[in-house]
Amino acid sequence: MSGLNICITSTGTEMDSQLDPRFGRCEWVIFTSLDCGSFETVRNDGRDSANGAGIQAAQLLIDRGVDML
């Protein structure tokens, strides 16, 4: 993706799914860009970790080059 890359925490896999107020324990993250209408949904694999769920979620965003959460 190019432009301003955005990550949205979500309870589902579609853009009209509810936002998830949790960060590290959200089930899904949706990646999109303001420059295009496309999006990609990725399961947050760290959500069930005993420790470090937030750190794992943050690393996922860093790896994807997210500019805004």
C-alpha positions in Angstrom: 0.0 0.0 0.0 1.1 3.5 -0.6 0.1 6.8 0.9 -1.2 7.0 4.5 -1.4 3.5 5.8 -4.1 2.9 8.4 -4.8 0.0 10.8 -8.2 -0.5 12.3 -8.8 -3.0 15.1 -11.9 -5.0 14.3 -14.3 -7.7 15.5 -14.7 -9.0 12.0 -13.2 -9.3 8.6 -15.1 -6.6 6.7 -14.8 -2.8 6.6 -18.3 -2.5 8.1 -17.5 -4.8 11.1 -17.5 -3.3 14.5 -14.4 -1.6 15.9 -12.7 -3.5 18.6 -11.7 -1.2 21.5 -8.9 -3.6 22.5 -5.6 -3.4 20.7 -3.4 -6.3 21.7 -6.4 -8.7 22.2 -8.4 -7.7 19.1 -9.3 -10.6 16.9 -8.7 -8.9 13.5 -6.8 -5.9 12.2 -7.8 -4.2 8.9 -5.1 -2.5 6.9 -6.1 0.1 4.4 -4.7 3.2 2.7 -6.4 6.6 2.2 -5.2 6.6 -1.4 -7.1 3.5 -2.5 -10.4 1.8 -1.6 -8.8 -1.6 -1.0 -8.2 -3.2 2.4 -6.6 -6.4 3.8 -7.8 -8.2 6.9 -5.3 -10.1 9.0 -5.9 -12.3 12.1 -4.1 -11.0 15.2 -2.2 -14.2 16.1 -0.9 -12.7 19.3 -4.4 -12.2 20.8 -4.3 -15.4 22.8 -0.8 -15.0 24.1 -0.4 -15.3 27.9 1.9 -12.3 27.8 3.0 -9.7 25.3 -0.2 -9.5 23.1 0.2 -5.8 22.8 3.8 -6.0 21.9 3.1 -8.6 19.2 0.3 -6.5 17.8 2.5 -3.5 17.7 5.2 -5.4 15.9 2.6 -6.5 13.3 1.8 -2.8 12.6 5.5 -1.9 12.4 6.2 -4.7 10.0 3.3 -3.5 7.8 4.5 0.1 7.8 1.3 1.5 9.5 1.2 5.3 9.9 -2.0 5.5 12.0 -4.0 3.3 14.3 
